[in-house]
Amino acid sequence: MIARFTQEDVYKDDGLNLYVYVVNNPLLWIDPSGHAKCPHSNVPESNEANYILFNKTHKDSLPKPKGVGYNGAHLQSHHGLQQGWASHNLSSYGYNPKLAPTVTIETGTGLPHTLITNAQNARRDARENSGRGKWSSTLQEELGYIVSDFQNAGFSRATIDKVLEQQYSMLDKLNVPYTRIVY
């Protein structure tokens, strides 16, 4: 059966952008009235309050296109271990940020990607301002920060455990010595 249009698209404001109501993505956003159910959503079902999708690698992170999460915010791939830190400290083991595991989470003011990145950058800046190198923290400290950062962003313990397992798996493949975080 072929679907039929029932009404003209909803327009916001009087601007020239006819797709502003769907965040410029008319292919993934449908029925802004909420009356129709989309059988094929790019947002997976989850019990997690925040959107999260686990990716094997950054270069193949999903969904494609990134689209938006539960809060209507844009999605972004995020490295569990801060990319700059890992590139500086793990490159001798063969670390490649494009091949590192990531999670896709929402970004924007007050949302997980922004909260976590801001915390990572604040620690980096504090180290640098205190005369230590900006990437001078230890791997154990960074693994611990994953726990606190994801907790502060509102993720469940089960989700944090999965993020840590991603990191442990990567570290094992690179033969990097570490101790699992107990929290």
TORPA-4810 file (N, C-alpha, C, O; in nm, 3 decimals):
<nodes>
NODE_1_0.084_-0.117_0.000_0.000_0.000_0.000_0.089_0.124_0.000_0.191_0.126_0.069_M
NODE_2_0.054_0.224_-0.073_0.128_0.349_-0.081_0.070_0.446_0.020_-0.052_0.464_0.027_I
NODE_3_0.158_0.509_0.098_0.112_0.606_0.198_0.066_0.734_0.129_0.115_0.770_0.022_A
NODE_4_-0.028_0.801_0.190_-0.082_0.925_0.134_-0.053_1.041_0.230_-0.052_1.023_0.352_R
NODE_5_-0.031_1.157_0.173_-0.014_1.276_0.255_-0.152_1.320_0.303_-0.247_1.323_0.225_F
NODE_6_-0.163_1.354_0.430_-0.292_1.397_0.484_-0.301_1.547_0.502_-0.410_1.602_0.511_T
NODE_7_-0.186_1.613_0.508_-0.187_1.758_0.524_-0.053_1.815_0.482_0.045_1.742_0.466_Q
NODE_8_-0.050_1.944_0.465_0.072_2.015_0.430_0.168_2.012_0.549_0.124_2.007_0.664_E
NODE_9_0.298_2.017_0.523_0.397_2.021_0.630_0.374_2.143_0.719_0.330_2.249_0.673_D
NODE_10_0.406_2.125_0.848_0.397_2.234_0.944_0.517_2.326_0.922_0.629_2.278_0.905_V
NODE_11_0.495_2.457_0.922_0.606_2.551_0.905_0.624_2.630_1.034_0.526_2.666_1.099_Y
NODE_12_0.749_2.656_1.069_0.777_2.739_1.186_0.830_2.873_1.138_0.912_2.879_1.047_K
NODE_13_0.783_2.977_1.198_0.824_3.113_1.163_0.788_3.140_1.016_0.718_3.061_0.953_D
NODE_14_0.836_3.247_0.966_0.810_3.280_0.827_0.939_3.281_0.747_0.950_3.352_0.647_D
NODE_15_1.038_3.203_0.790_1.167_3.200_0.722_1.164_3.121_0.593_1.061_3.065_0.555_G
NODE_16_1.277_3.119_0.527_1.290_3.048_0.400_1.318_2.899_0.420_1.298_2.820_0.327_L
NODE_17_1.364_2.860_0.538_1.397_2.720_0.563_1.269_2.643_0.591_1.211_2.655_0.699_N
NODE_18_1.226_2.563_0.496_1.101_2.488_0.511_1.117_2.365_0.599_1.017_2.301_0.633_L
NODE_19_1.239_2.331_0.636_1.262_2.209_0.714_1.305_2.238_0.857_1.356_2.148_0.925_Y
NODE_20_1.287_2.359_0.906_1.330_2.393_1.040_1.254_2.310_1.145_1.308_2.280_1.251_V
NODE_21_1.131_2.273_1.116_1.051_2.196_1.212_1.102_2.053_1.229_1.062_1.984_1.324_Y
NODE_22_1.188_2.008_1.140_1.245_1.874_1.151_1.397_1.881_1.164_1.468_1.790_1.120_V
NODE_23_1.447_1.988_1.223_1.590_2.008_1.245_1.668_1.983_1.115_1.773_1.920_1.116_V
NODE_24_1.615_2.033_1.006_1.677_2.022_0.873_1.698_1.879_0.827_1.786_1.853_0.745_N
NODE_25_1.619_1.785_0.877_1.634_1.646_0.836_1.496_1.585_0.809_1.445_1.511_0.893_N
NODE_26_1.436_1.616_0.695_1.302_1.567_0.667_1.295_1.416_0.643_1.186_1.360_0.640_P
NODE_27_1.409_1.351_0.626_1.407_1.207_0.602_1.389_1.126_0.730_1.331_1.018_0.727_L
NODE_28_1.439_1.178_0.842_1.427_1.103_0.968_1.315_1.154_1.057_1.268_1.081_1.144_L
NODE_29_1.273_1.276_1.038_1.167_1.332_1.121_1.036_1.326_1.045_1.025_1.377_0.933_W
NODE_30_0.937_1.263_1.105_0.806_1.257_1.041_0.698_1.289_1.143_0.719_1.274_1.264_I
NODE_31_0.584_1.331_1.095_0.466_1.358_1.176_0.496_1.436_1.304_0.491_1.379_1.413_D
NODE_32_0.528_1.565_1.293_0.558_1.643_1.412_0.440_1.656_1.507_0.458_1.698_1.621_P
NODE_33_0.318_1.621_1.462_0.202_1.628_1.551_0.204_1.514_1.653_0.139_1.522_1.757_S
NODE_34_0.279_1.407_1.622_0.288_1.295_1.714_0.174_1.196_1.703_0.163_1.106_1.787_G
NODE_35_0.090_1.208_1.601_-0.024_1.118_1.588_0.009_0.986_1.521_-0.064_0.888_1.537_H
NODE_36_0.118_0.980_1.447_0.155_0.857_1.378_0.278_0.796_1.444_0.367_0.867_1.490_A
NODE_37_0.280_0.665_1.448_0.395_0.596_1.505_0.490_0.557_1.393_0.448_0.505_1.290_K
NODE_38_0.618_0.585_1.414_0.719_0.549_1.314_0.769_0.409_1.348_0.829_0.390_1.453_C
NODE_39_0.747_0.310_1.260_0.788_0.174_1.291_0.939_0.153_1.288_0.989_0.059_1.350_P
NODE_40_1.013_0.238_1.217_1.158_0.220_1.203_1.228_0.346_1.252_1.260_0.434_1.173_H
NODE_41_1.252_0.354_1.381_1.319_0.470_1.437_1.469_0.445_1.442_1.513_0.331_1.456_S
NODE_42_1.546_0.552_1.432_1.691_0.537_1.447_1.731_0.548_1.593_1.850_0.545_1.624_N
NODE_43_1.635_0.562_1.683_1.662_0.566_1.826_1.623_0.432_1.886_1.504_0.398_1.889_V
NODE_44_1.721_0.353_1.933_1.689_0.221_1.986_1.611_0.227_2.117_1.621_0.324_2.192_P
NODE_45_1.533_0.122_2.142_1.461_0.112_2.269_1.561_0.091_2.382_1.659_0.018_2.366_E
NODE_46_1.537_0.154_2.495_1.630_0.143_2.606_1.559_0.180_2.735_1.463_0.257_2.734_S
NODE_47_1.606_0.125_2.846_1.556_0.163_2.977_1.635_0.281_3.032_1.599_0.337_3.135_N
NODE_48_1.742_0.319_2.964_1.829_0.429_3.005_1.754_0.561_2.986_1.685_0.581_2.886_E
NODE_49_1.769_0.653_3.084_1.704_0.783_3.073_1.768_0.868_2.964_1.701_0.950_2.901_A
NODE_50_1.897_0.849_2.942_1.969_0.921_2.837_1.990_0.830_2.718_2.004_0.708_2.733_N
NODE_51_1.992_0.888_2.599_2.021_0.812_2.478_2.167_0.768_2.482_2.255_0.849_2.513_Y
NODE_52_2.192_0.642_2.452_2.330_0.594_2.437_2.330_0.476_2.341_2.244_0.389_2.346_I
NODE_53_2.429_0.476_2.255_2.449_0.368_2.160_2.597_0.332_2.163_2.681_0.421_2.149_L
NODE_54_2.629_0.206_2.182_2.768_0.161_2.192_2.822_0.129_2.053_2.762_0.055_1.976_F
NODE_55_2.937_0.187_2.022_3.001_0.170_1.891_3.132_0.094_1.906_3.208_0.117_1.999_N
NODE_56_3.158_0.003_1.812_3.284_-0.071_1.814_3.401_0.021_1.782_3.509_0.008_1.839_K
NODE_57_3.380_0.115_1.689_3.485_0.210_1.653_3.425_0.348_1.632_3.306_0.362_1.603_T
NODE_58_3.509_0.449_1.646_3.465_0.587_1.623_3.430_0.608_1.476_3.331_0.673_1.445_H
NODE_59_3.513_0.554_1.386_3.490_0.579_1.243_3.361_0.516_1.192_3.305_0.563_1.093_K
NODE_60_3.314_0.412_1.257_3.189_0.347_1.216_3.075_0.373_1.314_2.981_0.294_1.324_D
NODE_61_3.084_0.484_1.388_2.984_0.511_1.491_2.846_0.531_1.428_2.832_0.585_1.319_S
NODE_62_2.746_0.485_1.500_2.607_0.490_1.455_2.528_0.585_1.543_2.581_0.628_1.645_L
NODE_63_2.406_0.620_1.510_2.343_0.591_1.381_2.398_0.682_1.273_2.460_0.785_1.302_P
NODE_64_2.375_0.644_1.151_2.414_0.726_1.035_2.289_0.755_0.956_2.223_0.661_0.913_K
NODE_65_2.253_0.877_0.936_2.313_0.997_0.993_2.285_1.003_1.143_2.197_0.933_1.193_P
NODE_66_2.359_1.088_1.215_2.350_1.091_1.361_2.211_1.123_1.412_2.168_1.064_1.511_K
NODE_67_2.140_1.214_1.350_2.004_1.243_1.395_1.999_1.304_1.533_2.087_1.380_1.572_G
NODE_68_1.892_1.270_1.607_1.870_1.328_1.739_1.832_1.218_1.838_1.789_1.109_1.799_V
NODE_69_1.849_1.248_1.966_1.818_1.153_2.072_1.685_1.182_2.139_1.602_1.255_2.085_G
NODE_70_1.666_1.125_2.257_1.540_1.135_2.331_1.498_1.278_2.361_1.379_1.310_2.362_Y
NODE_71_1.597_1.364_2.386_1.567_1.503_2.422_1.557_1.595_2.302_1.544_1.716_2.317_N
NODE_72_1.562_1.537_2.182_1.556_1.618_2.061_1.686_1.687_2.028_1.691_1.774_1.941_G
NODE_73_1.794_1.650_2.098_1.925_1.712_2.075_2.008_1.628_1.978_1.984_1.508_1.961_A
NODE_74_2.103_1.692_1.916_2.190_1.622_1.821_2.273_1.516_1.892_2.303_1.527_2.011_H
NODE_75_2.310_1.414_1.817_2.390_1.304_1.870_2.535_1.321_1.826_2.563_1.371_1.718_L
NODE_76_2.627_1.277_1.913_2.769_1.285_1.882_2.840_1.164_1.939_2.806_1.117_2.048_Q
NODE_77_2.938_1.116_1.866_3.020_1.003_1.912_3.118_1.054_2.017_3.178_1.161_2.001_S
NODE_78_3.136_0.978_2.125_3.221_1.021_2.236_3.315_0.908_2.278_3.270_0.795_2.300_H
NODE_79_3.444_0.938_2.288_3.543_0.842_2.337_3.533_0.834_2.489_3.529_0.937_2.556_H
NODE_80_3.530_0.713_2.544_3.527_0.697_2.689_3.650_0.759_2.753_3.639_0.842_2.843_G
NODE_81_3.768_0.719_2.707_3.892_0.784_2.747_3.909_0.905_2.656_3.904_0.892_2.534_L
NODE_82_3.928_1.022_2.716_3.938_1.144_2.636_4.035_1.124_2.520_4.148_1.079_2.539_Q
NODE_83_3.991_1.158_2.401_4.067_1.131_2.279_4.207_1.190_2.284_4.304_1.123_2.248_Q
NODE_84_4.220_1.315_2.326_4.352_1.378_2.334_4.443_1.308_2.433_4.561_1.286_2.406_G
NODE_85_4.386_1.272_2.549_4.465_1.201_2.650_4.512_1.067_2.596_4.630_1.033_2.606_W
NODE_86_4.420_0.990_2.539_4.453_0.857_2.489_4.553_0.865_2.374_4.645_0.783_2.366_A
NODE_87_4.537_0.961_2.286_4.631_0.977_2.175_4.772_1.005_2.227_4.870_0.951_2.176_S
NODE_88_4.781_1.089_2.329_4.912_1.124_2.386_4.973_1.008_2.466_5.093_0.981_2.455_H
NODE_89_4.892_0.940_2.545_4.944_0.840_2.638_4.944_0.696_2.588_5.017_0.613_2.641_N
NODE_90_4.863_0.666_2.488_4.852_0.527_2.443_4.902_0.505_2.300_4.894_0.393_2.249_L
NODE_91_4.952_0.609_2.235_4.997_0.593_2.095_5.112_0.494_2.084_5.125_0.426_1.982_S
NODE_92_5.196_0.485_2.186_5.308_0.389_2.181_5.259_0.244_2.184_5.334_0.152_2.150_S
NODE_93_5.134_0.224_2.224_5.074_0.090_2.223_4.996_0.064_2.093_4.944_-0.045_2.073_Y
NODE_94_4.989_0.165_2.006_4.916_0.149_1.881_4.775_0.207_1.883_4.694_0.175_1.795_G
NODE_95_4.745_0.291_1.981_4.612_0.352_1.990_4.584_0.437_1.866_4.669_0.515_1.822_Y
NODE_96_4.465_0.421_1.810_4.418_0.501_1.697_4.278_0.549_1.731_4.187_0.466_1.745_N
NODE_97_4.257_0.680_1.746_4.124_0.729_1.787_4.011_0.689_1.694_3.897_0.675_1.738_P
NODE_98_4.039_0.670_1.566_3.935_0.629_1.472_3.891_0.485_1.495_3.779_0.447_1.461_K
NODE_99_3.981_0.404_1.552_3.950_0.263_1.577_3.908_0.236_1.722_3.873_0.124_1.757_L
NODE_100_3.912_0.340_1.804_3.876_0.326_1.945_3.724_0.313_1.960_3.649_0.369_1.880_A
NODE_101_3.679_0.240_2.062_3.534_0.230_2.085_3.479_0.363_2.134_3.547_0.439_2.203_P
NODE_102_3.355_0.389_2.098_3.289_0.512_2.141_3.145_0.482_2.180_3.094_0.372_2.158_T
NODE_103_3.081_0.582_2.236_2.937_0.579_2.258_2.878_0.699_2.187_2.940_0.806_2.183_V
NODE_104_2.760_0.684_2.133_2.689_0.797_2.073_2.591_0.847_2.178_2.505_0.773_2.225_T
NODE_105_2.605_0.975_2.213_2.521_1.037_2.315_2.478_1.176_2.269_2.534_1.231_2.174_I
NODE_106_2.379_1.231_2.338_2.329_1.363_2.301_2.425_1.473_2.344_2.491_1.465_2.447_E
NODE_107_2.431_1.578_2.261_2.517_1.691_2.290_2.436_1.820_2.291_2.338_1.834_2.217_T
NODE_108_2.476_1.912_2.374_2.407_2.040_2.389_2.408_2.079_2.536_2.445_1.999_2.621_G
NODE_109_2.370_2.200_2.565_2.372_2.251_2.702_2.297_2.159_2.797_2.180_2.127_2.774_T
NODE_110_2.365_2.116_2.903_2.303_2.030_3.004_2.286_1.885_2.964_2.225_1.808_3.039_G
NODE_111_2.339_1.846_2.849_2.324_1.708_2.801_2.455_1.631_2.814_2.562_1.692_2.825_L
NODE_112_2.448_1.497_2.814_2.563_1.414_2.848_2.695_1.444_2.777_2.797_1.459_2.844_P
NODE_113_2.695_1.454_2.646_2.823_1.476_2.577_2.888_1.606_2.623_3.009_1.610_2.647_H
NODE_114_2.809_1.709_2.635_2.861_1.839_2.677_2.909_1.835_2.822_3.016_1.887_2.853_T
NODE_115_2.830_1.774_2.911_2.869_1.764_3.051_3.000_1.688_3.068_3.089_1.731_3.140_L
NODE_116_3.011_1.574_3.000_3.130_1.490_3.013_3.252_1.559_2.952_3.359_1.562_3.013_I
NODE_117_3.235_1.616_2.834_3.347_1.684_2.768_3.392_1.804_2.849_3.513_1.827_2.862_T
NODE_118_3.299_1.881_2.905_3.336_1.995_2.988_3.415_1.951_3.111_3.512_2.017_3.149_N
NODE_119_3.375_1.840_3.173_3.448_1.789_3.290_3.589_1.745_3.249_3.686_1.774_3.319_A
NODE_120_3.600_1.675_3.137_3.731_1.631_3.088_3.821_1.751_3.059_3.938_1.753_3.098_Q
NODE_121_3.766_1.851_2.992_3.846_1.969_2.957_3.884_2.050_3.080_3.993_2.108_3.084_N
NODE_122_3.796_2.057_3.180_3.827_2.130_3.303_3.944_2.063_3.376_4.033_2.132_3.427_A
NODE_123_3.944_1.931_3.382_4.056_1.860_3.446_4.186_1.883_3.368_4.291_1.908_3.427_R
NODE_124_4.176_1.875_3.237_4.294_1.898_3.152_4.350_2.038_3.177_4.470_2.054_3.196_R
NODE_125_4.262_2.138_3.178_4.305_2.276_3.198_4.363_2.296_3.338_4.462_2.369_3.354_D
NODE_126_4.304_2.233_3.439_4.355_2.245_3.576_4.495_2.185_3.587_4.582_2.241_3.654_A
NODE_127_4.517_2.071_3.523_4.651_2.011_3.525_4.752_2.105_3.461_4.861_2.127_3.513_R
NODE_128_4.714_2.160_3.348_4.804_2.249_3.276_4.832_2.376_3.357_4.946_2.422_3.362_E
NODE_129_4.729_2.433_3.418_4.744_2.555_3.498_4.827_2.533_3.623_4.886_2.627_3.676_N
NODE_130_4.831_2.409_3.672_4.909_2.380_3.793_5.054_2.344_3.759_5.133_2.311_3.847_S
NODE_131_5.089_2.351_3.630_5.226_2.323_3.590_5.251_2.179_3.550_5.361_2.145_3.506_G
NODE_132_5.151_2.096_3.566_5.164_1.957_3.518_5.131_1.957_3.370_5.068_2.050_3.321_R
NODE_133_5.171_1.857_3.301_5.133_1.846_3.161_4.983_1.824_3.149_4.921_1.764_3.236_G
NODE_134_4.925_1.873_3.040_4.779_1.862_3.028_4.732_1.718_3.017_4.616_1.689_3.045_K
NODE_135_4.820_1.627_2.976_4.783_1.486_2.965_4.857_1.401_3.068_4.883_1.283_3.045_W
NODE_136_4.891_1.461_3.184_4.976_1.394_3.283_4.902_1.301_3.379_4.966_1.237_3.462_S
NODE_137_4.772_1.292_3.371_4.699_1.201_3.460_4.730_1.056_3.421_4.776_1.029_3.311_S
NODE_138_4.703_0.965_3.515_4.731_0.823_3.490_4.611_0.756_3.424_4.500_0.809_3.426_T
NODE_139_4.635_0.640_3.368_4.526_0.562_3.309_4.422_0.529_3.415_4.302_0.536_3.389_L
NODE_140_4.466_0.492_3.534_4.372_0.458_3.640_4.284_0.577_3.677_4.164_0.562_3.699_Q
NODE_141_4.345_0.696_3.682_4.265_0.816_3.709_4.162_0.837_3.598_4.046_0.866_3.626_E
NODE_142_4.204_0.822_3.474_4.113_0.843_3.361_3.998_0.742_3.361_3.885_0.777_3.331_E
NODE_143_4.028_0.617_3.394_3.921_0.516_3.403_3.822_0.553_3.514_3.701_0.537_3.499_L
NODE_144_3.874_0.603_3.626_3.788_0.649_3.735_3.701_0.767_3.693_3.585_0.778_3.734_G
NODE_145_3.757_0.856_3.613_3.681_0.971_3.565_3.564_0.928_3.477_3.460_0.994_3.475_Y
NODE_146_3.581_0.819_3.404_3.469_0.769_3.323_3.349_0.743_3.414_3.236_0.781_3.382_I
NODE_147_3.375_0.679_3.527_3.267_0.648_3.622_3.201_0.777_3.671_3.079_0.792_3.660_V
NODE_148_3.280_0.869_3.725_3.221_0.991_3.782_3.155_1.078_3.675_3.049_1.135_3.698_S
NODE_149_3.218_1.089_3.559_3.160_1.172_3.453_3.027_1.117_3.403_2.931_1.192_3.385_D
NODE_150_3.021_0.987_3.382_2.896_0.928_3.332_2.789_0.926_3.441_2.670_0.939_3.411_F
NODE_151_2.829_0.911_3.568_2.732_0.923_3.677_2.674_1.064_3.681_2.553_1.081_3.690_Q
NODE_152_2.762_1.164_3.674_2.717_1.304_3.679_2.630_1.341_3.560_2.548_1.432_3.569_N
NODE_153_2.646_1.270_3.449_2.564_1.295_3.330_2.431_1.219_3.337_2.348_1.232_3.247_A
NODE_154_2.412_1.139_3.443_2.283_1.072_3.463_2.272_0.931_3.409_2.161_0.879_3.397_G
NODE_155_2.384_0.868_3.376_2.379_0.731_3.324_2.374_0.629_3.438_2.426_0.653_3.547_F
NODE_156_2.311_0.517_3.411_2.296_0.410_3.510_2.427_0.335_3.529_2.518_0.342_3.447_S
NODE_157_2.434_0.263_3.640_2.553_0.182_3.668_2.574_0.077_3.559_2.688_0.052_3.519_R
NODE_158_2.467_0.017_3.510_2.479_-0.084_3.404_2.541_-0.025_3.278_2.624_-0.088_3.213_A
NODE_159_2.502_0.097_3.245_2.559_0.163_3.128_2.706_0.196_3.151_2.788_0.176_3.062_T
NODE_160_2.738_0.247_3.269_2.878_0.280_3.300_2.964_0.154_3.293_3.076_0.159_3.243_I
NODE_161_2.912_0.043_3.343_2.985_-0.084_3.334_3.015_-0.119_3.188_3.125_-0.166_3.157_D
NODE_162_2.918_-0.098_3.099_2.939_-0.129_2.957_3.044_-0.037_2.895_3.126_-0.081_2.814_K
NODE_163_3.042_0.091_2.934_3.142_0.185_2.882_3.281_0.141_2.928_3.376_0.142_2.850_V
NODE_164_3.292_0.103_3.056_3.421_0.055_3.106_3.465_-0.072_3.033_3.582_-0.087_2.999_L
NODE_165_3.372_-0.163_3.009_3.407_-0.287_2.938_3.460_-0.258_2.798_3.551_-0.325_2.750_E
NODE_166_3.403_-0.157_2.733_3.456_-0.115_2.602_3.604_-0.077_2.615_3.687_-0.117_2.535_Q
NODE_167_3.633_0.001_2.720_3.770_0.049_2.739_3.863_-0.068_2.773_3.974_-0.077_2.721_Q
NODE_168_3.817_-0.156_2.862_3.900_-0.271_2.900_3.932_-0.358_2.779_4.045_-0.404_2.764_Y
NODE_169_3.833_-0.379_2.694_3.854_-0.461_2.575_3.959_-0.397_2.484_4.047_-0.465_2.432_S
NODE_170_3.948_-0.266_2.465_4.046_-0.195_2.382_4.185_-0.204_2.444_4.283_-0.232_2.375_M
NODE_171_4.194_-0.181_2.575_4.324_-0.186_2.644_4.385_-0.325_2.636_4.506_-0.338_2.620_L
NODE_172_4.302_-0.427_2.648_4.351_-0.565_2.635_4.409_-0.589_2.495_4.516_-0.649_2.482_D
NODE_173_4.339_-0.543_2.392_4.387_-0.561_2.255_4.520_-0.490_2.231_4.604_-0.536_2.154_K
NODE_174_4.537_-0.376_2.299_4.661_-0.298_2.284_4.771_-0.344_2.380_4.883_-0.294_2.376_L
NODE_175_4.738_-0.441_2.467_4.832_-0.489_2.570_4.877_-0.378_2.664_4.995_-0.369_2.701_N
NODE_176_4.783_-0.294_2.703_4.810_-0.186_2.798_4.779_-0.237_2.938_4.669_-0.285_2.963_V
NODE_177_4.875_-0.228_3.031_4.847_-0.272_3.169_4.752_-0.174_3.240_4.766_-0.052_3.228_P
NODE_178_4.657_-0.229_3.313_4.561_-0.147_3.388_4.500_-0.234_3.497_4.516_-0.356_3.497_Y
NODE_179_4.429_-0.170_3.588_4.352_-0.240_3.690_4.207_-0.198_3.673_4.176_-0.080_3.655_T
NODE_180_4.117_-0.297_3.680_3.974_-0.265_3.668_3.931_-0.175_3.783_3.978_-0.188_3.896_R
NODE_181_3.842_-0.084_3.752_3.791_0.012_3.850_3.685_-0.055_3.937_3.594_-0.121_3.887_I
NODE_182_3.700_-0.038_4.068_3.599_-0.086_4.163_3.528_0.039_4.216_3.592_0.130_4.269_V
NODE_183_3.396_0.041_4.201_3.321_0.158_4.250_3.189_0.116_4.308_3.112_0.200_4.354_Y
</nodes>
